[in-house]
Amino acid sequence: MVDKKNNLKFKTKNVSVFYGSKQAINKISLDIEEKQITALIGPSGCGKSTFLRCLNRMNDVISNCSVNGKILLDGNNIYSDEIDPVLLRAKVGMVFQKPNPFPKSIFENIAYGPRIHGIGNNRAELTDLVHHSLEQAGLIDEVKDRLDDIATGLSGGQQQRICIARAIAVNPDVILMDEPCSALDPIATAKIEELMSSLSKSYTIIIVTHSMQQAGRVSQKTAFFHMGDLIEYGETPKIFTQPDQQKTQDYITGRFG
């Protein structure tokens, strides 16, 4: 019997990133399957966030940053001249470490992206889209009577879920999350983790996390980065219990990091 593989969402080959003359990541080759959660772990400064930002060309906004290698999304080279980075970032949404809602109403936070991209032709369609996005982000019951309130008045965990709803609203394929729980308390973190698990049925999720426990709880695949190199990548349970590389074992068991 043939073992059925998930479809690949991203295929990356020999990706290197330089900030000026300083090399941040070294020839990373990593295939990411769709509709599951992939965790990137490793000590601070190991290159995991730099790699994550390659996947929606966020590094383009850094003046002295250059990216080499190949990154394919659904078979298309995202660094091709034909690719519009703005449209790419709608398809590959991002949620940052610190919740960053706009200083606007909850409704306008969610409606902003669809308006920019011409999604939702009228107020009724936009309202449906906002409600659906908040529902997917597990927030609708908490804010349905407060859509005109300023989003920055919400709790940290609610603000982060607003940011997730904002990413969902433009109908992405992929959601990148750069340490989305590091500024949150344990209860808010648990809600975000539960949300990630439910969203992974519809979206490909790639998360950078300092918490090995979090990677173990939420992800199906884990990649371990160290000093700009990809040391090991595989099924999460195997990475945490039977890694192939001694360096991975040393990090998992707390010998460094």
DRENPA-3360 file (N, C-alpha, C; in nm, 2 decimals, always signed):
BEGIN
1 = MVDKKNNL = +0.08/-0.12/+0.00/+0.00/+0.00/+0.00/+0.09/+0.12/+0.00 ~ +0.06/+0.22/-0.09/+0.13/+0.34/-0.09/+0.10/+0.44/+0.02 ~ +0.20/+0.49/+0.09/+0.18/+0.58/+0.20/+0.14/+0.72/+0.14 ~ +0.02/+0.77/+0.17/-0.02/+0.89/+0.11/+0.04/+1.01/+0.18 ~ +0.11/+1.10/+0.11/+0.17/+1.21/+0.16/+0.08/+1.33/+0.15 ~ +0.09/+1.42/+0.25/+0.02/+1.55/+0.23/+0.08/+1.63/+0.12 ~ +0.00/+1.72/+0.06/+0.05/+1.81/-0.04/+0.15/+1.91/+0.02 ~ +0.26/+1.94/-0.06/+0.35/+2.04/-0.01/+0.29/+2.18/-0.03;
9 = KFKTKNVS = +0.30/+2.26/+0.07/+0.26/+2.40/+0.05/+0.39/+2.49/+0.01 ~ +0.49/+2.47/+0.09/+0.62/+2.54/+0.06/+0.73/+2.44/+0.03 ~ +0.81/+2.47/-0.06/+0.94/+2.39/-0.09/+1.05/+2.49/-0.09 ~ +1.14/+2.48/+0.00/+1.25/+2.58/+0.01/+1.38/+2.50/-0.02 ~ +1.47/+2.57/-0.09/+1.60/+2.50/-0.13/+1.71/+2.60/-0.12 ~ +1.81/+2.56/-0.03/+1.94/+2.64/-0.02/+1.91/+2.78/+0.01 ~ +1.82/+2.81/+0.11/+1.79/+2.95/+0.14/+1.89/+3.01/+0.24 ~ +1.96/+3.11/+0.19/+2.05/+3.18/+0.28/+2.01/+3.33/+0.29;
17 = VFYGSKQA = +2.03/+3.39/+0.40/+1.99/+3.53/+0.42/+2.11/+3.60/+0.48 ~ +2.14/+3.72/+0.43/+2.25/+3.81/+0.47/+2.19/+3.94/+0.52 ~ +2.24/+3.99/+0.63/+2.22/+4.13/+0.67/+2.35/+4.20/+0.65 ~ +2.36/+4.27/+0.53/+2.49/+4.32/+0.50/+2.59/+4.21/+0.47 ~ +2.70/+4.20/+0.54/+2.80/+4.09/+0.52/+2.77/+3.98/+0.62 ~ +2.68/+4.00/+0.71/+2.66/+3.90/+0.81/+2.56/+3.80/+0.77 ~ +2.60/+3.67/+0.77/+2.50/+3.56/+0.72/+2.42/+3.52/+0.84 ~ +2.28/+3.52/+0.82/+2.19/+3.49/+0.93/+2.14/+3.35/+0.92;
25 = INKISLDI = +2.12/+3.30/+0.80/+2.08/+3.15/+0.79/+2.16/+3.10/+0.67 ~ +2.19/+2.97/+0.68/+2.29/+2.90/+0.58/+2.22/+2.79/+0.51 ~ +2.19/+2.82/+0.38/+2.14/+2.71/+0.29/+2.04/+2.62/+0.35 ~ +1.93/+2.68/+0.39/+1.82/+2.60/+0.45/+1.73/+2.54/+0.35 ~ +1.71/+2.41/+0.35/+1.62/+2.34/+0.26/+1.51/+2.27/+0.35 ~ +1.39/+2.30/+0.32/+1.28/+2.26/+0.42/+1.15/+2.26/+0.34 ~ +1.08/+2.14/+0.34/+0.95/+2.13/+0.28/+0.84/+2.13/+0.38 ~ +0.74/+2.21/+0.36/+0.63/+2.23/+0.46/+0.50/+2.18/+0.40;
33 = EEKQITAL = +0.44/+2.09/+0.47/+0.31/+2.03/+0.42/+0.19/+2.12/+0.45 ~ +0.09/+2.11/+0.37/-0.03/+2.20/+0.39/-0.12/+2.15/+0.50 ~ -0.19/+2.25/+0.56/-0.30/+2.22/+0.65/-0.25/+2.13/+0.77 ~ -0.13/+2.17/+0.82/-0.08/+2.12/+0.95/+0.00/+2.23/+1.01 ~ +0.05/+2.21/+1.13/+0.13/+2.31/+1.21/+0.27/+2.26/+1.21 ~ +0.36/+2.35/+1.16/+0.50/+2.32/+1.16/+0.57/+2.42/+1.26 ~ +0.64/+2.37/+1.35/+0.71/+2.46/+1.45/+0.86/+2.47/+1.42 ~ +0.91/+2.60/+1.44/+1.05/+2.63/+1.42/+1.10/+2.66/+1.56;
41 = IGPSGCGK = +1.19/+2.58/+1.61/+1.25/+2.60/+1.74/+1.40/+2.62/+1.74 ~ +1.45/+2.67/+1.85/+1.60/+2.69/+1.86/+1.63/+2.81/+1.95 ~ +1.75/+2.82/+1.99/+1.78/+2.93/+2.08/+1.77/+3.07/+2.01 ~ +1.77/+3.17/+2.09/+1.76/+3.31/+2.04/+1.87/+3.33/+1.94 ~ +1.84/+3.40/+1.83/+1.94/+3.44/+1.73/+1.98/+3.32/+1.64 ~ +1.90/+3.21/+1.63/+1.94/+3.10/+1.55/+1.90/+3.11/+1.41 ~ +1.81/+3.20/+1.38/+1.77/+3.22/+1.24/+1.62/+3.18/+1.21 ~ +1.55/+3.13/+1.31/+1.42/+3.08/+1.28/+1.32/+3.19/+1.24;
49 = STFLRCLN = +1.32/+3.31/+1.31/+1.24/+3.42/+1.27/+1.28/+3.48/+1.13 ~ +1.41/+3.48/+1.11/+1.46/+3.52/+0.97/+1.40/+3.43/+0.86 ~ +1.41/+3.30/+0.89/+1.36/+3.21/+0.79/+1.21/+3.23/+0.77 ~ +1.13/+3.25/+0.88/+0.99/+3.27/+0.87/+0.96/+3.39/+0.79 ~ +1.03/+3.50/+0.80/+1.00/+3.62/+0.73/+1.04/+3.61/+0.58 ~ +1.12/+3.51/+0.55/+1.14/+3.48/+0.40/+1.02/+3.43/+0.33 ~ +0.93/+3.37/+0.41/+0.82/+3.30/+0.35/+0.70/+3.39/+0.30 ~ +0.71/+3.52/+0.35/+0.61/+3.62/+0.29/+0.69/+3.75/+0.25;
57 = RMNDVISN = +0.82/+3.73/+0.23/+0.90/+3.84/+0.18/+0.90/+3.96/+0.27 ~ +0.88/+3.94/+0.40/+0.89/+4.05/+0.50/+1.03/+4.10/+0.51 ~ +1.13/+4.02/+0.48/+1.27/+4.07/+0.48/+1.30/+4.17/+0.37 ~ +1.21/+4.18/+0.27/+1.22/+4.28/+0.17/+1.23/+4.43/+0.22 ~ +1.16/+4.45/+0.34/+1.15/+4.58/+0.39/+1.28/+4.62/+0.47 ~ +1.37/+4.53/+0.48/+1.50/+4.56/+0.55/+1.60/+4.59/+0.45 ~ +1.66/+4.72/+0.45/+1.74/+4.77/+0.34/+1.86/+4.69/+0.31 ~ +1.93/+4.64/+0.41/+2.06/+4.57/+0.38/+2.04/+4.41/+0.38;
65 = CSVNGKIL = +1.92/+4.37/+0.37/+1.89/+4.22/+0.38/+1.88/+4.17/+0.23 ~ +1.95/+4.06/+0.21/+1.94/+3.99/+0.08/+1.91/+3.84/+0.11 ~ +1.83/+3.78/+0.02/+1.79/+3.64/+0.03/+1.83/+3.57/-0.09 ~ +1.90/+3.45/-0.08/+1.94/+3.37/-0.19/+1.87/+3.23/-0.17 ~ +1.87/+3.16/-0.28/+1.81/+3.03/-0.28/+1.67/+3.04/-0.34 ~ +1.59/+2.93/-0.33/+1.46/+2.92/-0.39/+1.35/+2.89/-0.29 ~ +1.24/+2.96/-0.30/+1.12/+2.94/-0.21/+1.00/+2.93/-0.30 ~ +0.94/+2.81/-0.31/+0.83/+2.78/-0.39/+0.70/+2.77/-0.30;
73 = LDGNNIYS = +0.60/+2.84/-0.34/+0.47/+2.83/-0.27/+0.37/+2.78/-0.38 ~ +0.32/+2.66/-0.35/+0.23/+2.59/-0.45/+0.31/+2.58/-0.58 ~ +0.44/+2.56/-0.58/+0.51/+2.54/-0.70/+0.56/+2.67/-0.77 ~ +0.52/+2.78/-0.72/+0.56/+2.91/-0.78/+0.67/+2.98/-0.69 ~ +0.77/+3.03/-0.76/+0.88/+3.10/-0.70/+0.83/+3.24/-0.64 ~ +0.83/+3.25/-0.51/+0.77/+3.38/-0.45/+0.87/+3.49/-0.47 ~ +0.99/+3.47/-0.51/+1.09/+3.58/-0.53/+1.10/+3.62/-0.68 ~ +1.01/+3.56/-0.76/+1.00/+3.59/-0.90/+0.96/+3.74/-0.92;
81 = DEIDPVLL = +1.00/+3.80/-1.03/+0.96/+3.94/-1.06/+0.81/+3.95/-1.08 ~ +0.75/+3.84/-1.12/+0.60/+3.85/-1.15/+0.52/+3.85/-1.02 ~ +0.58/+3.82/-0.90/+0.50/+3.81/-0.78/+0.49/+3.95/-0.71 ~ +0.37/+3.99/-0.68/+0.35/+4.11/-0.61/+0.36/+4.08/-0.46 ~ +0.46/+4.14/-0.39/+0.47/+4.11/-0.25/+0.35/+4.14/-0.16 ~ +0.27/+4.24/-0.20/+0.15/+4.28/-0.13/+0.04/+4.17/-0.14 ~ +0.03/+4.11/-0.26/-0.07/+4.00/-0.28/-0.02/+3.88/-0.21 ~ +0.12/+3.86/-0.22/+0.18/+3.74/-0.15/+0.15/+3.75/+0.00;
89 = RAKVGMVF = +0.16/+3.87/+0.06/+0.14/+3.88/+0.21/-0.01/+3.86/+0.25 ~ -0.10/+3.88/+0.15/-0.24/+3.85/+0.18/-0.26/+3.70/+0.18 ~ -0.19/+3.63/+0.09/-0.20/+3.48/+0.08/-0.12/+3.41/+0.19 ~ -0.01/+3.48/+0.24/+0.07/+3.43/+0.35/+0.06/+3.53/+0.46 ~ -0.04/+3.52/+0.55/-0.06/+3.62/+0.65/+0.04/+3.60/+0.76 ~ +0.05/+3.71/+0.85/+0.15/+3.70/+0.96/+0.09/+3.76/+1.09 ~ +0.12/+3.69/+1.20/+0.08/+3.73/+1.33/+0.21/+3.75/+1.41 ~ +0.23/+3.86/+1.47/+0.36/+3.90/+1.53/+0.36/+3.86/+1.68;
97 = QKPNPFPK = +0.48/+3.88/+1.74/+0.50/+3.85/+1.88/+0.42/+3.93/+1.97 ~ +0.41/+4.06/+1.94/+0.34/+4.15/+2.02/+0.21/+4.19/+1.95 ~ +0.09/+4.17/+2.01/-0.03/+4.20/+1.95/-0.03/+4.35/+1.89 ~ -0.07/+4.37/+1.77/-0.06/+4.50/+1.71/-0.18/+4.54/+1.63 ~ -0.30/+4.54/+1.70/-0.42/+4.59/+1.64/-0.41/+4.74/+1.60 ~ -0.47/+4.78/+1.50/-0.48/+4.92/+1.46/-0.56/+5.00/+1.57 ~ -0.52/+5.12/+1.59/-0.60/+5.20/+1.68/-0.74/+5.25/+1.62 ~ -0.81/+5.15/+1.58/-0.94/+5.16/+1.52/-1.04/+5.07/+1.59;
105 = SIFENIAY = -1.17/+5.07/+1.54/-1.27/+4.98/+1.60/-1.23/+4.84/+1.57 ~ -1.29/+4.75/+1.64/-1.28/+4.61/+1.62/-1.32/+4.58/+1.47 ~ -1.44/+4.63/+1.43/-1.49/+4.61/+1.30/-1.39/+4.65/+1.19 ~ -1.34/+4.78/+1.21/-1.25/+4.83/+1.11/-1.11/+4.76/+1.10 ~ -1.07/+4.70/+1.22/-0.95/+4.62/+1.22/-0.96/+4.50/+1.12 ~ -1.08/+4.43/+1.13/-1.10/+4.31/+1.05/-1.13/+4.35/+0.90 ~ -1.20/+4.46/+0.88/-1.25/+4.50/+0.75/-1.14/+4.57/+0.67 ~ -1.03/+4.61/+0.73/-0.93/+4.69/+0.67/-0.87/+4.61/+0.55;
113 = GPRIHGIG = -0.82/+4.49/+0.57/-0.76/+4.41/+0.47/-0.85/+4.38/+0.35 ~ -0.97/+4.33/+0.38/-1.06/+4.30/+0.27/-1.09/+4.43/+0.18 ~ -1.10/+4.55/+0.25/-1.12/+4.67/+0.17/-1.00/+4.70/+0.08 ~ -0.88/+4.68/+0.13/-0.76/+4.71/+0.05/-0.76/+4.62/-0.07 ~ -0.80/+4.49/-0.05/-0.79/+4.39/-0.16/-0.91/+4.37/-0.24 ~ -1.01/+4.46/-0.21/-1.14/+4.46/-0.29/-1.22/+4.34/-0.26 ~ -1.21/+4.29/-0.14/-1.30/+4.17/-0.10/-1.42/+4.23/-0.02 ~ -1.54/+4.19/-0.06/-1.66/+4.25/+0.01/-1.70/+4.38/-0.06;
121 = NNRAELTD = -1.81/+4.37/-0.14/-1.85/+4.48/-0.22/-1.93/+4.58/-0.15 ~ -1.99/+4.55/-0.04/-2.08/+4.64/+0.03/-2.07/+4.61/+0.18 ~ -2.14/+4.70/+0.26/-2.13/+4.69/+0.40/-2.18/+4.55/+0.45 ~ -2.29/+4.50/+0.39/-2.35/+4.37/+0.43/-2.24/+4.26/+0.41 ~ -2.18/+4.26/+0.30/-2.08/+4.15/+0.27/-1.96/+4.17/+0.37 ~ -1.92/+4.29/+0.39/-1.81/+4.32/+0.49/-1.84/+4.27/+0.63 ~ -1.97/+4.30/+0.67/-2.01/+4.26/+0.80/-2.01/+4.11/+0.82 ~ -2.06/+4.04/+0.71/-2.06/+3.89/+0.71/-1.91/+3.84/+0.73;
129 = LVHHSLEQ = -1.82/+3.90/+0.65/-1.68/+3.86/+0.65/-1.62/+3.89/+0.79 ~ -1.65/+4.01/+0.85/-1.60/+4.04/+0.98/-1.65/+3.94/+1.09 ~ -1.77/+3.91/+1.08/-1.83/+3.81/+1.18/-1.77/+3.67/+1.16 ~ -1.76/+3.63/+1.03/-1.70/+3.50/+1.01/-1.56/+3.49/+1.06 ~ -1.48/+3.60/+1.03/-1.34/+3.60/+1.07/-1.32/+3.59/+1.22 ~ -1.41/+3.67/+1.29/-1.41/+3.67/+1.44/-1.45/+3.54/+1.49 ~ -1.55/+3.47/+1.42/-1.59/+3.34/+1.47/-1.48/+3.24/+1.45 ~ -1.41/+3.24/+1.34/-1.30/+3.15/+1.32/-1.19/+3.17/+1.42;
137 = AGLIDEVK = -1.17/+3.30/+1.47/-1.07/+3.33/+1.56/-1.11/+3.31/+1.71 ~ -1.23/+3.26/+1.72/-1.28/+3.23/+1.86/-1.32/+3.35/+1.94 ~ -1.35/+3.46/+1.87/-1.37/+3.58/+1.95/-1.52/+3.64/+1.94 ~ -1.60/+3.58/+1.85/-1.73/+3.65/+1.82/-1.81/+3.66/+1.94 ~ -1.82/+3.56/+2.03/-1.91/+3.57/+2.15/-1.86/+3.68/+2.24 ~ -1.73/+3.71/+2.24/-1.67/+3.81/+2.34/-1.69/+3.95/+2.29 ~ -1.70/+3.97/+2.16/-1.70/+4.11/+2.11/-1.82/+4.14/+2.02 ~ -1.91/+4.05/+2.00/-2.02/+4.08/+1.90/-2.10/+4.21/+1.93;
145 = DRLDDIAT = -2.11/+4.24/+2.06/-2.18/+4.36/+2.09/-2.09/+4.48/+2.11 ~ -1.96/+4.47/+2.07/-1.86/+4.58/+2.09/-1.78/+4.61/+1.97 ~ -1.84/+4.58/+1.85/-1.76/+4.59/+1.73/-1.72/+4.73/+1.70 ~ -1.79/+4.83/+1.76/-1.75/+4.97/+1.74/-1.64/+5.02/+1.84 ~ -1.61/+4.93/+1.94/-1.51/+4.97/+2.04/-1.37/+4.96/+1.98 ~ -1.28/+5.05/+2.04/-1.14/+5.05/+1.99/-1.08/+4.91/+2.03 ~ -1.01/+4.85/+1.93/-0.95/+4.72/+1.95/-0.84/+4.72/+2.05 ~ -0.77/+4.83/+2.07/-0.66/+4.84/+2.16/-0.71/+4.84/+2.30;
153 = GLSGGQQQ = -0.84/+4.85/+2.33/-0.89/+4.84/+2.46/-0.91/+4.70/+2.51 ~ -0.89/+4.60/+2.42/-0.91/+4.46/+2.46/-0.79/+4.41/+2.54 ~ -0.81/+4.29/+2.60/-0.70/+4.23/+2.67/-0.59/+4.18/+2.57 ~ -0.47/+4.15/+2.62/-0.36/+4.11/+2.53/-0.40/+3.99/+2.45 ~ -0.46/+3.89/+2.51/-0.50/+3.77/+2.44/-0.61/+3.79/+2.34 ~ -0.71/+3.88/+2.37/-0.81/+3.92/+2.27/-0.75/+3.99/+2.16 ~ -0.65/+4.09/+2.19/-0.59/+4.16/+2.08/-0.51/+4.07/+1.99 ~ -0.45/+3.96/+2.04/-0.38/+3.87/+1.95/-0.48/+3.79/+1.86;
161 = RICIARAI = -0.60/+3.76/+1.92/-0.70/+3.69/+1.84/-0.76/+3.79/+1.73 ~ -0.76/+3.92/+1.77/-0.80/+4.02/+1.66/-0.71/+4.01/+1.55 ~ -0.58/+4.01/+1.58/-0.47/+4.00/+1.48/-0.48/+3.88/+1.39 ~ -0.52/+3.77/+1.46/-0.54/+3.64/+1.38/-0.66/+3.66/+1.29 ~ -0.77/+3.71/+1.35/-0.89/+3.74/+1.26/-0.86/+3.83/+1.15 ~ -0.78/+3.93/+1.17/-0.74/+4.02/+1.07/-0.67/+3.95/+0.95 ~ -0.58/+3.86/+0.99/-0.51/+3.78/+0.89/-0.60/+3.69/+0.81 ~ -0.70/+3.63/+0.88/-0.79/+3.53/+0.82/-0.88/+3.61/+0.72;
169 = AVNPDVIL = -0.91/+3.73/+0.75/-1.02/+3.81/+0.67/-0.99/+3.82/+0.53 ~ -0.86/+3.81/+0.49/-0.82/+3.83/+0.34/-0.81/+3.69/+0.28 ~ -0.86/+3.59/+0.35/-0.86/+3.45/+0.29/-0.72/+3.40/+0.25 ~ -0.63/+3.39/+0.35/-0.50/+3.34/+0.32/-0.49/+3.19/+0.30 ~ -0.38/+3.14/+0.25/-0.36/+2.99/+0.25/-0.27/+2.95/+0.37 ~ -0.19/+3.05/+0.41/-0.09/+3.02/+0.52/-0.09/+3.13/+0.62 ~ -0.07/+3.09/+0.75/-0.06/+3.19/+0.86/+0.07/+3.16/+0.92 ~ +0.16/+3.27/+0.92/+0.29/+3.26/+0.99/+0.27/+3.32/+1.13;
177 = MDEPCSAL = +0.32/+3.26/+1.23/+0.31/+3.31/+1.37/+0.45/+3.32/+1.43 ~ +0.49/+3.44/+1.46/+0.63/+3.46/+1.52/+0.61/+3.48/+1.67 ~ +0.63/+3.37/+1.74/+0.61/+3.37/+1.89/+0.48/+3.44/+1.93 ~ +0.37/+3.40/+1.89/+0.24/+3.47/+1.91/+0.20/+3.47/+2.05 ~ +0.26/+3.38/+2.14/+0.21/+3.37/+2.28/+0.31/+3.43/+2.38 ~ +0.42/+3.48/+2.33/+0.53/+3.52/+2.43/+0.49/+3.63/+2.52 ~ +0.40/+3.72/+2.47/+0.36/+3.83/+2.56/+0.23/+3.80/+2.64 ~ +0.18/+3.67/+2.63/+0.05/+3.64/+2.69/+0.06/+3.56/+2.81;
185 = DPIATAKI = -0.04/+3.56/+2.90/-0.04/+3.48/+3.02/-0.08/+3.33/+2.98 ~ -0.07/+3.24/+3.07/-0.10/+3.10/+3.04/-0.24/+3.07/+2.99 ~ -0.34/+3.14/+3.04/-0.48/+3.12/+3.00/-0.50/+3.17/+2.86 ~ -0.45/+3.29/+2.83/-0.46/+3.34/+2.69/-0.38/+3.25/+2.59 ~ -0.26/+3.20/+2.64/-0.18/+3.11/+2.56/-0.25/+2.99/+2.52 ~ -0.32/+2.93/+2.62/-0.40/+2.80/+2.60/-0.51/+2.83/+2.49 ~ -0.57/+2.95/+2.50/-0.68/+2.98/+2.40/-0.62/+2.99/+2.26 ~ -0.50/+3.05/+2.25/-0.44/+3.07/+2.11/-0.40/+2.93/+2.06;
193 = EELMSSLS = -0.34/+2.85/+2.15/-0.30/+2.71/+2.10/-0.42/+2.63/+2.06 ~ -0.53/+2.64/+2.13/-0.66/+2.57/+2.09/-0.70/+2.62/+1.95 ~ -0.69/+2.76/+1.94/-0.73/+2.82/+1.81/-0.64/+2.77/+1.70 ~ -0.51/+2.76/+1.72/-0.42/+2.72/+1.61/-0.46/+2.58/+1.57 ~ -0.49/+2.49/+1.66/-0.53/+2.35/+1.63/-0.65/+2.35/+1.54 ~ -0.75/+2.43/+1.57/-0.87/+2.43/+1.49/-0.85/+2.49/+1.35 ~ -0.77/+2.60/+1.35/-0.74/+2.67/+1.22/-0.66/+2.58/+1.13 ~ -0.58/+2.49/+1.18/-0.49/+2.41/+1.09/-0.57/+2.31/+1.01;
201 = KSYTIIIV = -0.70/+2.30/+1.03/-0.79/+2.22/+0.94/-0.81/+2.29/+0.81 ~ -0.80/+2.43/+0.82/-0.82/+2.51/+0.70/-0.70/+2.58/+0.64 ~ -0.60/+2.60/+0.73/-0.48/+2.68/+0.69/-0.35/+2.60/+0.72 ~ -0.25/+2.63/+0.65/-0.11/+2.59/+0.68/-0.06/+2.69/+0.78 ~ -0.01/+2.64/+0.90/+0.04/+2.73/+1.00/+0.18/+2.70/+1.03 ~ +0.27/+2.80/+1.03/+0.41/+2.79/+1.07/+0.43/+2.88/+1.18 ~ +0.48/+2.82/+1.29/+0.50/+2.90/+1.42/+0.64/+2.89/+1.46 ~ +0.70/+3.01/+1.49/+0.82/+3.02/+1.56/+0.79/+3.03/+1.71;
209 = THSMQQAG = +0.86/+2.94/+1.79/+0.83/+2.94/+1.93/+0.96/+2.91/+2.01 ~ +0.98/+2.99/+2.12/+1.09/+2.95/+2.22/+1.05/+2.84/+2.31 ~ +0.92/+2.81/+2.31/+0.87/+2.71/+2.41/+0.86/+2.57/+2.34 ~ +0.95/+2.48/+2.39/+0.95/+2.35/+2.33/+0.82/+2.28/+2.37 ~ +0.77/+2.31/+2.49/+0.64/+2.25/+2.53/+0.53/+2.29/+2.44 ~ +0.53/+2.42/+2.40/+0.43/+2.46/+2.30/+0.44/+2.39/+2.17 ~ +0.56/+2.38/+2.12/+0.59/+2.30/+1.99/+0.54/+2.16/+2.00 ~ +0.56/+2.10/+2.12/+0.52/+1.96/+2.14/+0.37/+1.95/+2.15;
217 = RVSQKTAF = +0.30/+2.05/+2.20/+0.16/+2.05/+2.21/+0.08/+2.07/+2.08 ~ +0.13/+2.16/+2.00/+0.05/+2.20/+1.89/+0.10/+2.15/+1.75 ~ +0.22/+2.12/+1.73/+0.27/+2.10/+1.59/+0.28/+1.95/+1.56 ~ +0.27/+1.93/+1.42/+0.29/+1.79/+1.37/+0.43/+1.77/+1.33 ~ +0.50/+1.88/+1.28/+0.64/+1.87/+1.24/+0.72/+1.98/+1.31 ~ +0.84/+1.95/+1.34/+0.93/+2.05/+1.41/+1.06/+2.06/+1.34 ~ +1.11/+2.18/+1.32/+1.24/+2.21/+1.27/+1.33/+2.27/+1.38 ~ +1.45/+2.22/+1.40/+1.54/+2.27/+1.50/+1.65/+2.35/+1.43;
225 = FHMGDLIE = +1.66/+2.48/+1.46/+1.76/+2.56/+1.40/+1.87/+2.59/+1.51 ~ +1.99/+2.61/+1.46/+2.10/+2.64/+1.56/+2.21/+2.72/+1.48 ~ +2.23/+2.84/+1.52/+2.34/+2.92/+1.46/+2.33/+2.93/+1.31 ~ +2.20/+2.95/+1.26/+2.18/+2.97/+1.12/+2.16/+2.85/+1.04 ~ +2.18/+2.73/+1.10/+2.17/+2.61/+1.03/+2.05/+2.53/+1.07 ~ +1.99/+2.46/+0.98/+1.88/+2.36/+1.01/+1.95/+2.23/+1.05 ~ +1.93/+2.20/+1.18/+2.00/+2.08/+1.23/+1.92/+1.95/+1.21 ~ +1.79/+1.97/+1.23/+1.70/+1.85/+1.21/+1.56/+1.89/+1.19;
233 = YGETPKIF = +1.49/+1.81/+1.11/+1.35/+1.84/+1.08/+1.27/+1.71/+1.07 ~ +1.16/+1.70/+1.14/+1.08/+1.57/+1.13/+0.96/+1.58/+1.21 ~ +0.89/+1.46/+1.22/+0.77/+1.45/+1.30/+0.80/+1.50/+1.44 ~ +0.71/+1.58/+1.50/+0.74/+1.64/+1.63/+0.76/+1.53/+1.74 ~ +0.68/+1.43/+1.75/+0.71/+1.33/+1.86/+0.85/+1.27/+1.85 ~ +0.90/+1.25/+1.72/+1.03/+1.19/+1.71/+1.14/+1.29/+1.74 ~ +1.12/+1.41/+1.70/+1.22/+1.52/+1.73/+1.24/+1.53/+1.88 ~ +1.13/+1.52/+1.96/+1.14/+1.54/+2.10/+1.18/+1.41/+2.18;
241 = TQPDQQKT = +1.16/+1.29/+2.12/+1.19/+1.17/+2.20/+1.30/+1.09/+2.14 ~ +1.32/+1.09/+2.00/+1.43/+1.01/+1.94/+1.50/+1.09/+1.83 ~ +1.55/+1.21/+1.86/+1.62/+1.29/+1.76/+1.74/+1.21/+1.70 ~ +1.77/+1.24/+1.57/+1.88/+1.18/+1.51/+2.01/+1.25/+1.54 ~ +2.01/+1.38/+1.57/+2.13/+1.46/+1.59/+2.16/+1.48/+1.74 ~ +2.28/+1.47/+1.78/+2.32/+1.49/+1.92/+2.29/+1.63/+1.96 ~ +2.31/+1.73/+1.87/+2.28/+1.87/+1.90/+2.14/+1.89/+1.93 ~ +2.05/+1.82/+1.86/+1.90/+1.83/+1.89/+1.88/+1.78/+2.03;
249 = QDYITGRF = +1.94/+1.66/+2.06/+1.92/+1.60/+2.19/+1.97/+1.69/+2.30 ~ +2.08/+1.76/+2.28/+2.14/+1.84/+2.38/+2.04/+1.96/+2.41 ~ +1.98/+2.02/+2.30/+1.89/+2.13/+2.32/+1.76/+2.09/+2.38 ~ +1.71/+1.98/+2.34/+1.58/+1.93/+2.40/+1.60/+1.90/+2.55 ~ +1.71/+1.85/+2.58/+1.73/+1.81/+2.73/+1.79/+1.93/+2.81 ~ +1.80/+2.05/+2.75/+1.84/+2.16/+2.82/+1.99/+2.18/+2.85 ~ +2.07/+2.11/+2.77/+2.22/+2.13/+2.79/+2.27/+2.26/+2.73 ~ +2.19/+2.32/+2.64/+2.22/+2.46/+2.60/+2.09/+2.52/+2.55;
257 = G = +2.10/+2.66/+2.53/+1.98/+2.72/+2.47/+1.93/+2.83/+2.56;
% end
